[in-house]
């Protein structure tokens, strides 16, 4: 499938470091919204590799964002992830810049700042509070249906 690049020196600081088990736990805590079977997380230096079986490409993207938005991770590789549904998804990734907030990002992508909630809801795995985002964090920008 591919890989995502991240900013190594930003991201969530995991209790106990950013080792494989801590990253795997972060992904598994979101298992209801993003089922991932036989999940294996391999961390070598600043690169995380995900293996296992996901329902679809959206779930892989979510797992990659959780893994990559951890301090000390610069790349997430997911070539060995099998998909139950291989239908491609159309969504954009966005890297948070200085001065950004979800309303500003919604205005930029949707022309309406009040649609920030769609961005927040699409990123519950990596954003727990819509007022707490950080520079360098990567998020999904979902396509809104008319």
N, C-alpha and C positions, 0 to 999 in steps of 0.2 A: 504494500500500500504506500509506504513512504515514511516521511519524517517531518518534524517541526523543529525550528530553531527557536531558542529562548535567550533571554538576557540572564547570564549566569549569576550575576551578583544581586539580583532582585528576587523576590518571591517569598513565599511562606516559609517560615522557619519551623521545621518539624521538631516536635519534642523527641529527643533522643537522636537527633541528627537526620540526615536525609538518606538514610540507607534503604535498601530494597524493601524491608519489612514495613517501614514507616510509610513509604510511598504506596505499597500495596494496601495497607490499612486505609489510607486516604481514599483510594479508589473503591475499596469494598464498602466503605461507609456510605457510598452513594449507589449501592447495588440495586436499590428499588427503582431509581430513575435510569440506571445505566447497567443492566445486567452484563456481567462479564464472566464466562465460565472458564475454569482451569487457568485462571490468571497467574502468570509468572512475570515477575519484575526483575530485571537484571540491571545492575548499576555498575558501570565501569568508568571510573573517573567522573566526568561531568555528563556522561551520556547514559540515558535510561532506555532500555529495550523492553517493550511490552510483547508478551506472547499470550495466546489463549484464543477464546472464541467469543465474539460479540454479536449482538443481534443485528447491528447495521453500522454503517460508516459514521453516523452521528454519535453512537456510543463510543467508537474508537476515538473520535475527535475529543469528546468529553474526557475520556481517560488520559489522553495525551496532554490536554490542558491542565488537568489535575497534576500530572507528573511533572510537566514542564514549568508550572508556576510554583516551583519549590526552589528556594535559594540553593545555588550550587549546581543546578542542572542547566546545561546549555543546549541540549538536543534530546528529543524523544524519537526513537525509531520504532516502527510498528509493522515491519515487513512480514512477520510471522503470525499476524492476527487473522483468524478465519472469520468470515462473516456468514451469518445465517441468511441475511437478506442483502444481496449485493447491489441493490438499487442505489445509485449515487445520490448524494445530497448536494444541494446548492446553498452554500453559506460562505460568509466571509469571516476571516480572522482579523482582529484589530489589536494593535499594541497600544496600550494606554500611554498617553503623552502628558507632559507637564500641563497643568491647567484643565485637564479633562474631568468631566463628570458624566454620568450616564445620560443625563438630559442633553448635554452638549453633543454627545455622540449620537443620540437618537435624532437630534435636529440635523446633524450632518448626513446621516444615512437615510432617514425617513422624512425629513422636512418638518418634523413635529417633535418638539422636546418632550411632550407628554407621553410619547411612546417608549420612554426609557424602561418601563416595566417589562416590555417584550425582551429587551436585552438582558435585564436582570433575571427574568424567569428562564432564559435560555442558558444562563451561566451559574445556576444555583450551586453547582459543584465547586466553583472557584470564587464566587462572590457571595458572602453570607449576609452582607449589609450593603444596600445600594449606595451608601455614603462612604464606603471604605474600599476604594480601589487604589492601586499604586502604579507608579510609573514603571513601564516595562512589562506589566502584566498583560498576558494575551487572553482575549475573550472572543466568543463567537458573536457574530452579528447575523441573527436569523432573517430569512426572507419572510416578509409579512404577506399573508394571503389577503387578497382584496375583500 
